[in-house]
Amino acid sequence: MPKQDKRIVKYKTKKGIRYKFQAYLGLDQNGKKRNVTRQGFPNYNEAKFEMDKLLSSGADTYTKPKQMKLKDLYVLWKASYIESVKETTWRKSLPRIEKHILAHFGNAYVDSITTYSVQRWINQMYDSLIDYRKLINYFRNILKLGVAIDLIKSNPFDKAIVPKPKERKPKKNYYIRDELEQFLIAAKQLNPKAYTYFLLLSSTGLREGEALALEWSDIDLKNEVINIDKTLVFIGHELKVQSPKTHESIRKVPISDKLKKQLIEYHKINTNKLLFPSPRDGYYLNLTAPHWWISEIHKINPSLPEISNHGFRHTFATLFVEANPNLSPKILQGLLGHTNVNFSLNVYSHLNKEKLVYQSNKYLNKLF
């Protein structure tokens, strides 16, 4: 076993054993002695790595760091991050950052965070999480701010190795045509609202929040289109309507003959301004309601495969492409409101929304 450096000593804290060191860097160009102290390392190797790095840099290149803990740098970064994304985004991401990043490094001084320590953390995240790469990017950006305000000279992530995404066997989250027809039959037995909702999703590809935010004024039966310009979200303990996540999500989608007929019938029994009002107060339906409908529909027909609420969007896309294998991927991209669609062809590079509705409507009635 290699002999350990005596300048590195261990000490006890409330959180367990930690390591620290004191090192003499030599005389700088002005003849002034340079001594450095570091502490808080979780093991000997991290302390040794940092000490060797400082010793190799020499007294002339060493400057005393501005002490700041990561949790304090996070507060600065968070203020800018909140202003740059939607509320629904930062409400989801910030708790995960605090759980997986600050829990490990929150009390560490920014200048004590090394490539070695972040690499160990990356490996832990890879072993325990599927979407580990998002957390890595958040951590990298927080430390990037540390570089920008001169807390550290370089970002420890610059030399870290990020493993490739894990390969996962995709779960089938869509219905084939026969399965969809059986599901809709069972949905009709449950209630008209559920049937209309799932027919709408499976014949337009709307997101669940977009569907639940719809008002009758958004339905243009004369021109057979639905105007999508908002989505329903759950923030804190309150339902809110906000603009879609991207500009591309603001769009028009065509109405099939079958869906048009059902909307006309459904409007006779639903005079509320909302397509899917809550039976309790006439306000927006809770986002959990469609998940309950799915459970109840599966009780009616237990032989049906289980898919998620979002799976009806996949169902629409899958059936649409199968029925129209030669269609432009731009048509599907426009219908789904995607910023990008992972297809190789890009035939209509300048397809406008009016042309999109006309062309896609030709294909739509083949299906529904």
Residue frames as qw, qx, qy, qz and C-alpha x, y, z in Angstrom:
[[0.000, 0.889, 0.458, 0.000, 0.00, 0.00, 0.00],
 [0.405, 0.564, -0.048, 0.718, 1.52, 3.40, -1.01],
 [0.370, -0.314, -0.468, 0.738, 2.69, 5.61, 1.79],
 [0.016, 0.868, 0.471, 0.157, 0.25, 8.42, 2.50],
 [0.279, 0.530, -0.111, 0.793, 1.28, 12.07, 2.54],
 [0.375, -0.374, -0.624, 0.575, 1.55, 13.33, 6.12],
 [0.039, 0.033, 0.010, -0.999, 0.33, 16.78, 5.08],
 [0.539, -0.244, -0.465, -0.658, -3.10, 15.24, 4.53],
 [0.037, -0.029, 0.837, -0.546, -4.96, 14.50, 7.75],
 [0.346, -0.448, -0.716, -0.409, -8.40, 13.21, 8.51],
 [0.112, -0.054, 0.498, -0.858, -10.84, 14.70, 11.01],
 [0.005, 0.445, 0.893, -0.067, -14.35, 14.03, 12.25],
 [0.248, -0.094, -0.082, -0.961, -17.47, 16.03, 11.43],
 [0.589, 0.116, 0.499, -0.626, -21.16, 15.51, 12.09],
 [0.798, 0.430, -0.125, -0.404, -21.43, 13.96, 8.64],
 [0.985, 0.028, 0.056, 0.160, -18.48, 11.61, 9.12],
 [0.652, -0.386, 0.266, 0.595, -14.77, 11.53, 8.33],
 [0.450, 0.892, 0.041, 0.028, -13.30, 14.31, 6.17],
 [0.781, -0.060, 0.084, 0.616, -9.78, 15.12, 4.95],
 [0.076, 0.996, -0.009, -0.054, -7.78, 18.35, 4.87],
 [0.804, 0.068, 0.006, 0.591, -4.28, 19.50, 4.07],
 [0.106, -0.951, 0.104, 0.269, -1.88, 22.38, 4.53],
 [0.823, 0.225, 0.222, 0.471, 0.81, 22.87, 1.91],
 [0.210, -0.752, 0.174, 0.600, 3.62, 25.31, 1.27],
 [0.713, 0.656, 0.241, 0.058, 3.76, 26.39, -2.36],
 [0.674, 0.085, 0.080, 0.730, 7.04, 28.28, -2.12],
 [0.137, -0.569, -0.081, 0.807, 7.96, 31.92, -2.68],
 [0.510, 0.769, 0.383, 0.037, 6.24, 33.98, -5.31],
 [0.586, 0.516, 0.073, 0.621, 8.05, 36.46, -7.56],
 [0.138, -0.837, 0.094, -0.521, 7.81, 39.08, -4.82],
 [0.297, 0.316, -0.755, 0.492, 9.47, 36.81, -2.30],
 [0.562, -0.277, 0.311, -0.715, 6.25, 36.26, -0.35],
 [0.117, -0.069, 0.986, -0.102, 5.55, 32.84, 1.14],
 [0.621, -0.034, -0.311, -0.719, 2.51, 31.10, -0.20],
 [0.126, -0.017, 0.948, -0.293, 0.70, 28.64, 2.07],
 [0.545, -0.107, -0.410, -0.724, -2.59, 27.02, 1.24],
 [0.270, 0.003, 0.860, -0.433, -5.18, 25.15, 3.33],
 [0.555, -0.044, -0.487, -0.673, -8.03, 23.04, 2.01],
 [0.231, -0.033, 0.876, -0.423, -10.55, 20.91, 3.86],
 [0.653, 0.266, 0.258, -0.661, -13.85, 19.10, 3.48],
 [0.441, 0.347, -0.734, -0.382, -12.65, 16.32, 1.14],
 [0.884, -0.183, 0.037, -0.429, -14.65, 13.07, 1.50],
 [0.977, -0.092, 0.070, 0.180, -11.55, 10.89, 1.07],
 [0.548, -0.564, 0.326, 0.524, -7.76, 10.92, 0.96],
 [0.562, 0.226, 0.556, 0.569, -7.51, 10.60, -2.83],
 [0.167, 0.869, 0.364, 0.291, -9.53, 13.75, -3.53],
 [0.359, -0.907, 0.084, 0.203, -7.47, 15.73, -1.03],
 [0.628, -0.319, 0.470, 0.532, -4.23, 14.41, -2.59],
 [0.483, 0.528, 0.517, 0.470, -5.41, 15.22, -6.09],
 [0.008, 0.968, 0.195, 0.155, -6.19, 18.82, -5.16],
 [0.504, -0.773, 0.233, 0.307, -2.94, 19.27, -3.22],
 [0.653, -0.052, 0.512, 0.555, -0.82, 17.91, -6.08],
 [0.360, 0.733, 0.427, 0.388, -2.59, 20.21, -8.50],
 [0.179, -0.984, -0.024, -0.007, -1.83, 23.26, -6.36],
 [0.620, -0.568, 0.372, 0.393, 1.79, 22.21, -5.82],
 [0.631, 0.214, 0.520, 0.534, 2.35, 21.70, -9.53],
 [0.221, 0.889, 0.309, 0.255, 0.93, 25.14, -10.34],
 [0.544, 0.132, -0.214, 0.801, 3.53, 26.82, -8.12],
 [0.216, -0.565, -0.426, 0.672, 3.42, 29.92, -5.98],
 [0.039, -0.211, 0.243, 0.946, 3.39, 32.42, -8.86],
 [0.280, -0.209, -0.666, -0.659, 0.25, 31.06, -10.48],
 [0.300, -0.465, -0.806, 0.211, -1.64, 30.51, -7.22],
 [0.173, -0.359, 0.039, -0.916, -4.25, 33.06, -6.23],
 [0.128, 0.129, 0.811, -0.556, -6.37, 32.75, -3.14],
 [0.105, -0.413, -0.771, -0.473, -9.90, 31.78, -4.21],
 [0.371, -0.253, 0.121, -0.885, -12.96, 33.76, -3.35],
 [0.046, 0.066, 0.963, -0.257, -14.72, 31.45, -0.92],
 [0.601, 0.040, -0.017, -0.798, -18.28, 30.55, -1.81],
 [0.452, 0.009, 0.879, -0.150, -20.22, 27.38, -1.20],
 [0.022, 0.148, 0.807, 0.572, -22.04, 25.68, -4.04],
 [0.025, -0.649, -0.749, 0.131, -25.42, 26.24, -2.40],
 [0.038, -0.734, -0.122, 0.667, -24.77, 30.01, -2.53],
 [0.030, -0.277, 0.610, 0.742, -23.65, 29.87, -6.16],
 [0.053, 0.370, 0.903, 0.209, -26.80, 27.85, -6.88],
 [0.047, 0.737, 0.492, -0.460, -28.95, 30.70, -5.55],
 [0.034, 0.597, -0.273, -0.754, -27.33, 33.08, -8.07],
 [0.006, -0.069, 0.845, 0.530, -27.73, 30.61, -10.93],
 [0.095, 0.480, 0.866, -0.104, -31.33, 29.79, -9.99],
 [0.135, 0.681, 0.248, -0.676, -32.42, 33.42, -10.25],
 [0.191, 0.467, -0.506, -0.699, -31.34, 33.57, -13.91],
 [0.006, 0.049, 0.971, 0.234, -32.61, 30.08, -14.70],
 [0.186, 0.538, 0.729, -0.381, -36.12, 30.83, -13.45],
 [0.250, 0.686, 0.007, -0.683, -36.30, 33.82, -15.78],
 [0.132, 0.435, -0.698, -0.553, -35.20, 31.76, -18.80],
 [0.163, -0.111, -0.955, -0.223, -37.71, 28.88, -18.69],
 [0.524, -0.449, -0.370, -0.623, -41.41, 28.32, -18.09],
 [0.465, -0.486, 0.470, -0.571, -42.66, 27.93, -14.54],
 [0.968, -0.044, 0.048, -0.242, -43.70, 24.33, -15.16],
 [0.767, 0.432, -0.392, 0.268, -40.12, 23.55, -16.22],
 [0.168, 0.523, -0.580, 0.601, -38.28, 25.03, -13.25],
 [0.675, -0.378, 0.308, -0.554, -40.81, 23.65, -10.77],
 [0.993, 0.053, -0.078, -0.065, -39.93, 20.17, -12.02],
 [0.722, 0.448, -0.345, 0.398, -36.18, 20.64, -12.32],
 [0.060, -0.702, 0.421, -0.571, -35.22, 22.61, -9.20],
 [0.795, -0.436, 0.291, -0.306, -36.32, 19.93, -6.67],
 [0.974, 0.156, -0.023, 0.162, -34.28, 17.37, -8.59],
 [0.435, 0.659, -0.333, 0.515, -31.23, 19.64, -8.62],
 [0.354, -0.656, 0.408, -0.527, -31.52, 20.16, -4.87],
 [0.932, -0.233, 0.197, -0.198, -32.01, 16.45, -4.24],
 [0.952, 0.171, 0.075, 0.243, -29.23, 15.10, -6.44],
 [0.530, 0.579, -0.166, 0.597, -26.68, 17.93, -6.61],
 [0.183, -0.720, 0.280, -0.609, -26.96, 20.12, -3.52],
 [0.884, -0.429, 0.057, -0.175, -27.38, 17.08, -1.28],
 [0.912, 0.066, -0.039, 0.402, -23.90, 15.98, -2.39],
 [0.560, 0.228, -0.015, 0.796, -22.08, 19.29, -2.91],
 [0.132, -0.884, -0.325, -0.308, -24.19, 22.04, -1.36],
 [0.509, -0.851, 0.059, 0.117, -21.82, 22.76, 1.55],
 [0.777, -0.037, 0.219, 0.589, -18.65, 22.30, -0.51],
 [0.034, -0.755, 0.148, 0.637, -16.67, 25.38, -1.46],
 [0.727, 0.656, 0.038, -0.201, -16.84, 25.85, -5.20],
 [0.295, 0.767, -0.569, -0.020, -13.06, 25.87, -5.61],
 [0.390, -0.376, 0.825, -0.160, -12.80, 22.51, -3.79],
 [0.838, 0.314, 0.358, -0.266, -14.99, 20.69, -6.31],
 [0.178, -0.512, 0.714, 0.442, -12.63, 18.71, -8.53],
 [0.598, 0.291, -0.554, -0.501, -12.93, 16.72, -11.72],
 [0.241, 0.093, -0.952, 0.164, -12.33, 13.62, -9.63],
 [0.217, 0.210, 0.702, -0.645, -15.27, 14.39, -7.32],
 [0.576, 0.372, 0.002, -0.728, -17.69, 15.25, -10.13],
 [0.468, 0.279, -0.775, -0.318, -16.64, 12.12, -12.03],
 [0.051, -0.058, -0.940, 0.331, -17.52, 9.98, -9.02],
 [0.382, 0.353, 0.428, -0.739, -20.87, 11.80, -8.81],
 [0.530, 0.375, -0.419, -0.634, -21.51, 11.28, -12.54],
 [0.320, 0.137, -0.934, -0.082, -20.90, 7.57, -12.13],
 [0.128, 0.208, 0.806, -0.539, -23.35, 7.42, -9.22],
 [0.479, 0.412, 0.124, -0.765, -26.04, 9.26, -11.20],
 [0.464, 0.323, -0.676, -0.474, -25.53, 6.96, -14.19],
 [0.182, 0.014, -0.974, 0.133, -26.02, 3.89, -12.00],
 [0.078, 0.349, 0.758, -0.546, -29.18, 5.18, -10.32],
 [0.355, 0.621, 0.245, -0.655, -31.05, 7.39, -12.82],
 [0.633, 0.465, 0.550, 0.282, -32.28, 7.11, -16.40],
 [0.287, 0.888, 0.176, 0.313, -32.27, 10.86, -17.17],
 [0.664, -0.520, -0.045, 0.536, -28.89, 11.50, -15.52],
 [0.502, 0.254, 0.250, 0.788, -27.65, 13.67, -18.40],
 [0.106, -0.836, -0.287, -0.456, -30.08, 16.48, -17.56],
 [0.613, -0.774, -0.062, 0.144, -28.68, 16.71, -14.04],
 [0.711, -0.129, 0.183, 0.666, -25.13, 16.72, -15.39],
 [0.281, 0.558, 0.297, 0.721, -25.99, 19.66, -17.63],
 [0.351, -0.883, -0.206, -0.231, -27.54, 21.56, -14.72],
 [0.722, -0.582, 0.055, 0.371, -24.45, 20.99, -12.56],
 [0.620, 0.163, 0.264, 0.720, -22.15, 21.95, -15.44],
 [0.093, 0.736, 0.286, 0.606, -24.06, 25.21, -15.97],
 [0.519, -0.846, -0.124, 0.010, -23.97, 26.11, -12.28],
 [0.703, -0.423, 0.192, 0.539, -20.18, 25.70, -12.25],
 [0.471, 0.474, 0.334, 0.665, -19.97, 27.56, -15.56],
 [0.171, -0.921, -0.159, -0.312, -21.34, 30.55, -13.67],
 [0.702, -0.647, 0.082, 0.288, -18.58, 29.97, -11.08],
 [0.654, 0.070, 0.289, 0.695, -16.00, 30.35, -13.86],
 [0.194, 0.734, 0.339, 0.555, -17.74, 33.46, -15.20],
 [0.322, -0.909, -0.023, -0.265, -17.59, 35.26, -11.83],
 [0.346, 0.646, -0.570, 0.372, -13.97, 34.17, -11.17],
 [0.753, -0.501, 0.313, -0.290, -14.65, 31.72, -8.37],
 [0.811, -0.149, 0.516, 0.231, -12.80, 29.00, -10.29],
 [0.030, -0.559, 0.522, 0.643, -10.43, 29.09, -13.26],
 [0.335, 0.138, -0.778, -0.513, -11.95, 26.16, -15.13],
 [0.792, -0.139, 0.033, -0.594, -15.04, 23.98, -15.03],
 [0.425, -0.339, 0.834, -0.097, -14.38, 20.55, -13.45],
 [0.777, 0.351, 0.469, -0.230, -16.81, 19.05, -15.98],
 [0.431, 0.760, -0.356, -0.331, -14.57, 20.02, -18.92],
 [0.215, 0.475, -0.852, -0.047, -12.40, 16.95, -18.38],
 [0.568, -0.036, 0.715, -0.407, -15.06, 14.63, -16.94],
 [0.146, 0.044, -0.872, -0.465, -16.34, 11.69, -18.97],
 [0.608, 0.105, 0.298, -0.728, -20.12, 11.43, -19.37],
 [0.373, 0.036, 0.919, 0.120, -21.31, 7.89, -20.19],
 [0.228, -0.085, -0.612, -0.752, -23.47, 7.37, -23.25],
 [0.640, -0.140, 0.134, -0.744, -27.25, 7.18, -22.66],
 [0.421, -0.092, 0.886, -0.170, -28.47, 3.85, -21.43],
 [0.348, 0.011, -0.721, -0.599, -30.11, 1.58, -23.96],
 [0.441, 0.094, 0.666, -0.594, -33.65, 0.76, -22.92],
 [0.066, 0.259, 0.895, 0.357, -36.04, -1.59, -24.58],
 [0.275, -0.084, -0.030, -0.957, -38.94, 0.70, -25.47],
 [0.271, 0.302, 0.840, -0.361, -42.31, -0.19, -24.04],
 [0.028, 0.403, 0.682, 0.610, -45.17, -0.26, -26.55],
 [0.013, 0.441, 0.466, -0.767, -47.14, 2.84, -25.68],
 [0.379, 0.247, -0.271, -0.850, -49.66, 3.00, -28.49],
 [0.687, 0.237, 0.622, -0.291, -52.61, 1.08, -29.89],
 [0.125, 0.020, 0.770, 0.625, -52.89, -0.55, -33.27],
 [0.355, -0.147, -0.324, -0.865, -56.12, 0.16, -35.13],
 [0.606, -0.333, -0.686, -0.225, -58.14, -2.79, -33.74],
 [0.452, -0.292, -0.601, 0.591, -57.01, -2.05, -30.18],
 [0.026, 0.041, 0.090, -0.995, -57.97, 1.60, -30.53],
 [0.476, -0.242, -0.483, -0.694, -61.43, 0.69, -31.82],
 [0.614, -0.363, -0.695, 0.088, -61.98, -1.65, -28.88],
 [0.311, -0.197, -0.430, 0.824, -60.80, 1.03, -26.46],
 [0.190, -0.062, -0.111, -0.973, -63.17, 3.63, -27.91],
 [0.560, -0.336, -0.641, -0.404, -66.09, 1.21, -27.69],
 [0.555, -0.389, -0.621, 0.394, -65.37, 0.75, -23.99],
 [0.173, -0.090, -0.188, 0.963, -64.87, 4.50, -23.52],
 [0.347, -0.265, -0.379, -0.816, -68.31, 5.17, -25.01],
 [0.620, -0.430, -0.651, -0.079, -69.78, 2.81, -22.42],
 [0.431, -0.234, -0.476, 0.730, -68.09, 4.76, -19.63],
 [0.069, 0.786, 0.370, -0.491, -69.41, 8.25, -20.47],
 [0.539, 0.785, 0.235, 0.193, -69.66, 10.69, -23.43],
 [0.097, -0.958, 0.266, 0.052, -66.99, 13.01, -22.03],
 [0.587, -0.451, 0.630, 0.237, -64.36, 10.27, -21.81],
 [0.712, 0.374, 0.546, 0.234, -65.25, 8.95, -25.27],
 [0.344, 0.929, 0.090, 0.102, -65.02, 12.42, -26.83],
 [0.304, -0.854, 0.403, 0.129, -61.72, 13.09, -25.08],
 [0.616, -0.285, 0.679, 0.278, -59.99, 9.90, -26.27],
 [0.630, 0.593, 0.456, 0.207, -61.46, 10.15, -29.76],
 [0.129, 0.989, -0.073, -0.016, -60.08, 13.70, -29.87],
 [0.407, -0.704, 0.546, 0.201, -56.59, 12.64, -28.74],
 [0.654, -0.050, 0.710, 0.256, -56.36, 9.63, -31.02],
 [0.544, 0.629, 0.486, 0.269, -57.58, 11.48, -34.12],
 [0.159, 0.974, -0.026, 0.159, -55.61, 14.74, -33.67],
 [0.742, 0.160, -0.325, 0.564, -52.47, 13.88, -31.66],
 [0.186, -0.823, 0.095, -0.528, -53.15, 16.64, -29.13],
 [0.287, 0.184, -0.737, 0.583, -51.27, 16.65, -25.85],
 [0.322, -0.545, -0.764, 0.128, -53.48, 16.02, -22.83],
 [0.188, -0.499, -0.290, 0.795, -52.98, 19.57, -21.49],
 [0.085, 0.090, -0.411, -0.903, -53.89, 21.04, -24.89],
 [0.300, -0.360, -0.796, -0.382, -57.07, 18.98, -25.04],
 [0.340, -0.578, -0.662, 0.334, -58.20, 19.81, -21.50],
 [0.145, -0.400, -0.097, 0.900, -57.63, 23.55, -22.10],
 [0.054, 0.251, 0.647, 0.718, -59.94, 23.62, -25.15],
 [0.310, 0.403, 0.404, -0.761, -62.97, 25.89, -25.27],
 [0.569, 0.539, 0.621, 0.016, -65.79, 25.56, -27.77],
 [0.252, 0.920, -0.057, -0.294, -64.60, 28.81, -29.34],
 [0.232, -0.572, 0.701, 0.357, -61.44, 26.95, -30.37],
 [0.496, 0.190, 0.834, 0.148, -63.49, 24.50, -32.44],
 [0.316, 0.462, -0.248, -0.791, -64.11, 25.71, -36.00],
 [0.621, 0.210, 0.752, -0.073, -66.59, 23.18, -37.38],
 [0.551, 0.773, 0.081, -0.303, -67.21, 25.21, -40.53],
 [0.370, 0.762, -0.525, -0.080, -63.56, 25.02, -41.60],
 [0.979, -0.104, -0.175, -0.014, -63.09, 21.70, -39.78],
 [0.530, 0.399, -0.479, 0.574, -60.07, 22.75, -37.71],
 [0.616, -0.718, -0.282, 0.160, -59.17, 23.15, -34.05],
 [0.226, 0.815, -0.259, 0.466, -57.10, 26.15, -32.98],
 [0.815, -0.367, -0.293, 0.339, -54.41, 25.20, -30.45],
 [0.245, 0.712, -0.185, 0.632, -52.91, 28.16, -28.58],
 [0.388, -0.609, 0.426, -0.546, -52.90, 27.15, -24.88],
 [0.632, 0.010, -0.770, 0.082, -52.36, 24.27, -22.51],
 [0.661, -0.663, -0.032, -0.349, -53.56, 23.32, -19.04],
 [0.513, 0.321, -0.657, 0.449, -50.89, 22.82, -16.37],
 [0.686, -0.661, -0.305, -0.020, -50.82, 22.09, -12.66],
 [0.365, 0.511, -0.375, 0.682, -48.59, 24.52, -10.74],
 [0.153, -0.264, 0.601, -0.739, -48.30, 24.19, -7.00],
 [0.210, 0.294, 0.883, -0.301, -51.84, 23.35, -5.98],
 [0.374, 0.628, 0.215, -0.648, -53.60, 25.22, -8.76],
 [0.613, 0.408, 0.587, 0.337, -54.69, 24.56, -12.34],
 [0.020, 0.720, -0.104, -0.686, -53.51, 27.24, -14.75],
 [0.720, 0.596, 0.320, 0.155, -53.79, 27.87, -18.47],
 [0.253, -0.720, 0.328, 0.557, -50.63, 29.05, -20.17],
 [0.556, 0.667, -0.341, -0.359, -49.21, 29.35, -23.66],
 [0.990, 0.109, -0.061, 0.072, -47.75, 26.19, -25.20],
 [0.727, -0.493, 0.209, 0.430, -44.12, 25.30, -24.50],
 [0.410, -0.168, 0.471, 0.763, -42.89, 26.23, -27.98],
 [0.312, 0.429, -0.136, -0.836, -44.01, 28.47, -30.83],
 [0.268, 0.116, -0.836, -0.464, -44.52, 25.40, -33.03],
 [0.005, 0.293, 0.916, -0.272, -47.17, 24.13, -30.60],
 [0.333, 0.533, 0.248, -0.737, -49.42, 27.03, -31.61],
 [0.015, -0.106, 0.824, 0.556, -51.14, 25.46, -34.59],
 [0.709, 0.142, 0.031, -0.690, -54.31, 24.33, -36.33],
 [0.198, -0.114, 0.969, 0.090, -55.25, 20.66, -36.54],
 [0.453, -0.039, -0.524, -0.720, -57.92, 19.24, -38.86],
 [0.580, -0.030, 0.593, -0.558, -61.10, 17.55, -37.67],
 [0.001, -0.006, -0.941, -0.338, -62.02, 14.18, -39.17],
 [0.483, -0.274, -0.455, -0.696, -65.61, 13.46, -40.20],
 [0.633, -0.352, -0.685, 0.082, -66.03, 11.05, -37.28],
 [0.352, -0.231, -0.442, 0.792, -64.69, 13.53, -34.75],
 [0.157, -0.123, -0.140, -0.970, -66.83, 16.35, -36.21],
 [0.572, -0.360, -0.582, -0.453, -69.97, 14.26, -35.85],
 [0.600, -0.371, -0.618, 0.347, -69.12, 13.39, -32.24],
 [0.210, -0.079, -0.243, 0.944, -68.33, 17.01, -31.32],
 [0.346, -0.261, -0.309, -0.846, -71.73, 18.09, -32.65],
 [0.674, -0.403, -0.592, -0.184, -73.49, 15.41, -30.59],
 [0.565, -0.239, -0.509, 0.603, -71.38, 16.11, -27.50],
 [0.056, 0.142, -0.075, 0.985, -72.08, 19.86, -27.68],
 [0.489, -0.450, -0.459, -0.590, -75.80, 19.13, -27.27],
 [0.741, -0.532, -0.407, 0.044, -75.19, 17.79, -23.75],
 [0.596, -0.362, -0.151, 0.701, -72.32, 20.12, -22.82],
 [0.172, 0.896, 0.270, 0.308, -73.20, 23.82, -22.94],
 [0.527, -0.729, 0.077, 0.430, -70.25, 24.90, -20.77],
 [0.336, 0.886, -0.268, -0.174, -67.71, 27.07, -22.61],
 [0.194, -0.561, 0.801, 0.083, -65.09, 24.38, -21.90],
 [0.658, 0.185, -0.642, -0.346, -65.00, 21.12, -23.82],
 [0.689, -0.137, -0.692, 0.168, -64.15, 19.14, -20.70],
 [0.263, -0.637, 0.239, -0.684, -65.43, 20.99, -17.63],
 [0.099, 0.078, -0.885, 0.448, -65.24, 19.60, -14.12],
 [0.393, -0.508, -0.688, -0.338, -68.66, 18.23, -13.04],
 [0.439, -0.471, -0.547, 0.535, -68.02, 19.72, -9.60],
 [0.111, -0.696, -0.185, 0.684, -67.63, 23.43, -10.42],
 [0.565, 0.784, 0.256, -0.006, -67.62, 23.76, -14.22],
 [0.072, -0.862, 0.434, 0.250, -63.96, 24.83, -14.14],
 [0.484, 0.533, -0.675, -0.161, -61.14, 23.01, -15.91],
 [0.968, -0.162, -0.150, -0.119, -61.08, 19.27, -15.40],
 [0.516, -0.700, 0.486, 0.088, -58.25, 18.03, -13.22],
 [0.376, 0.609, -0.657, -0.236, -55.31, 16.58, -15.15],
 [0.211, -0.221, 0.937, -0.171, -55.68, 13.31, -13.25],
 [0.700, 0.254, 0.329, -0.581, -59.22, 12.65, -14.55],
 [0.718, 0.465, -0.403, -0.324, -58.18, 11.04, -17.88],
 [0.188, 0.371, -0.891, 0.181, -55.90, 8.65, -15.99],
 [0.448, 0.050, 0.710, -0.542, -58.89, 7.56, -13.91],
 [0.739, 0.411, -0.031, -0.533, -60.92, 7.14, -17.11],
 [0.482, 0.466, -0.730, -0.132, -58.25, 4.83, -18.52],
 [0.097, -0.176, 0.908, -0.368, -58.40, 2.66, -15.39],
 [0.582, 0.243, 0.496, -0.597, -62.18, 2.46, -15.58],
 [0.679, 0.492, -0.305, -0.452, -62.14, 1.64, -19.29],
 [0.314, 0.378, -0.870, 0.022, -59.75, -1.22, -18.64],
 [0.361, 0.015, 0.794, -0.488, -62.24, -2.58, -16.12],
 [0.707, 0.418, 0.129, -0.555, -64.84, -2.62, -18.89],
 [0.872, 0.446, -0.199, -0.023, -62.43, -4.37, -21.27],
 [0.621, -0.665, 0.396, 0.122, -59.59, -6.01, -19.29],
 [0.863, 0.176, 0.342, 0.328, -58.12, -7.59, -22.44],
 [0.367, 0.906, -0.020, 0.208, -56.90, -4.22, -23.69],
 [0.686, 0.083, -0.246, 0.680, -53.15, -3.50, -23.39],
 [0.297, -0.860, -0.250, 0.332, -52.38, -0.67, -20.98],
 [0.494, 0.399, 0.076, 0.769, -50.97, 2.53, -22.43],
 [0.227, -0.391, -0.351, 0.820, -50.52, 5.96, -20.89],
 [0.252, 0.821, 0.337, -0.386, -52.55, 9.07, -21.55],
 [0.040, 0.725, -0.423, -0.543, -49.70, 10.32, -23.74],
 [0.415, -0.056, 0.863, 0.283, -49.85, 7.02, -25.61],
 [0.478, 0.677, 0.548, -0.109, -52.87, 8.24, -27.59],
 [0.164, 0.877, -0.254, -0.373, -50.62, 10.88, -29.14],
 [0.212, -0.407, 0.834, 0.306, -48.26, 8.08, -30.15],
 [0.514, 0.344, 0.784, -0.049, -51.26, 6.10, -31.41],
 [0.426, 0.837, 0.167, -0.301, -52.29, 8.94, -33.71],
 [0.064, 0.767, -0.537, -0.345, -48.77, 9.38, -35.08],
 [0.371, -0.199, 0.894, 0.154, -48.28, 5.64, -35.60],
 [0.518, 0.495, 0.694, -0.071, -51.59, 5.08, -37.42],
 [0.309, 0.876, 0.008, -0.369, -51.20, 8.26, -39.42],
 [0.011, -0.652, 0.672, 0.350, -47.78, 7.26, -40.76],
 [0.427, 0.006, 0.900, 0.085, -48.85, 3.65, -41.41],
 [0.498, 0.651, 0.551, -0.157, -51.79, 4.81, -43.48],
 [0.395, 0.919, -0.013, -0.009, -49.73, 7.40, -45.35],
 [0.825, -0.295, 0.167, 0.452, -46.16, 6.09, -45.69],
 [0.551, 0.341, 0.252, 0.719, -45.22, 8.60, -48.39],
 [0.092, -0.952, -0.264, -0.127, -46.43, 11.75, -46.67],
 [0.321, 0.650, -0.314, 0.613, -44.06, 14.59, -45.93],
 [0.547, -0.291, -0.605, 0.501, -42.66, 14.43, -42.39],
 [0.034, 0.124, -0.125, 0.984, -43.36, 18.18, -42.23],
 [0.526, -0.394, -0.410, -0.632, -47.08, 17.39, -42.17],
 [0.734, -0.402, -0.532, 0.128, -46.76, 15.18, -39.11],
 [0.433, -0.037, -0.331, 0.838, -44.40, 17.68, -37.50],
 [0.166, -0.269, -0.073, -0.946, -46.95, 20.44, -37.94],
 [0.646, -0.424, -0.488, -0.406, -49.85, 18.34, -36.67],
 [0.743, -0.371, -0.468, 0.302, -48.04, 17.34, -33.48],
 [0.163, -0.969, 0.034, -0.184, -46.57, 20.80, -32.86],
 [0.850, -0.289, 0.060, 0.436, -43.00, 19.51, -32.62],
 [0.067, -0.868, 0.307, 0.385, -39.97, 21.74, -32.92],
 [0.208, 0.517, -0.770, -0.312, -38.29, 18.88, -34.78],
 [0.937, 0.036, 0.185, -0.295, -39.29, 15.41, -36.00],
 [0.387, -0.503, 0.736, 0.237, -36.74, 12.64, -36.31],
 [0.809, 0.450, 0.378, -0.011, -37.34, 11.78, -39.94],
 [0.567, -0.178, 0.417, 0.688, -34.79, 11.82, -42.76],
 [0.274, 0.520, 0.538, 0.604, -36.96, 13.49, -45.37],
 [0.070, -0.572, -0.290, 0.764, -37.80, 17.18, -45.36],
 [0.362, 0.449, 0.643, 0.505, -39.90, 17.74, -48.46],
 [0.019, -0.859, -0.341, -0.381, -41.93, 20.81, -47.53],
 [0.525, -0.084, -0.332, 0.779, -39.33, 23.07, -45.97],
 [0.058, -0.024, 0.088, -0.994, -41.60, 26.11, -46.21],
 [0.255, -0.460, -0.807, -0.269, -45.01, 24.53, -45.55],
 [0.196, -0.278, 0.239, -0.910, -47.36, 27.11, -44.04],
 [0.261, 0.066, 0.816, -0.511, -50.08, 26.22, -41.56],
 [0.648, 0.363, 0.113, -0.660, -53.00, 26.69, -43.96],
 [0.598, 0.416, -0.622, -0.287, -51.42, 24.33, -46.48],
 [0.038, 0.221, -0.926, 0.304, -50.63, 21.90, -43.67],
 [0.503, 0.172, 0.585, -0.612, -54.29, 21.68, -42.62],
 [0.703, 0.442, -0.160, -0.534, -55.44, 21.16, -46.21],
 [0.490, 0.421, -0.756, -0.104, -52.90, 18.44, -47.02],
 [0.044, -0.156, 0.908, -0.388, -53.21, 16.56, -43.73],
 [0.607, 0.175, 0.378, -0.677, -57.01, 16.56, -43.94],
 [0.685, 0.363, -0.473, -0.418, -56.76, 14.53, -47.15],
 [0.405, 0.231, -0.871, 0.157, -55.03, 11.75, -45.21],
 [0.251, -0.187, 0.642, -0.700, -56.97, 12.05, -42.02],
 [0.746, 0.076, 0.140, -0.647, -60.31, 10.66, -43.15],
 [0.650, 0.266, -0.702, -0.117, -58.58, 7.48, -44.31],
 [0.263, 0.128, -0.831, 0.474, -58.18, 6.72, -40.65],
 [0.070, 0.246, 0.683, -0.684, -61.05, 8.14, -38.68]]
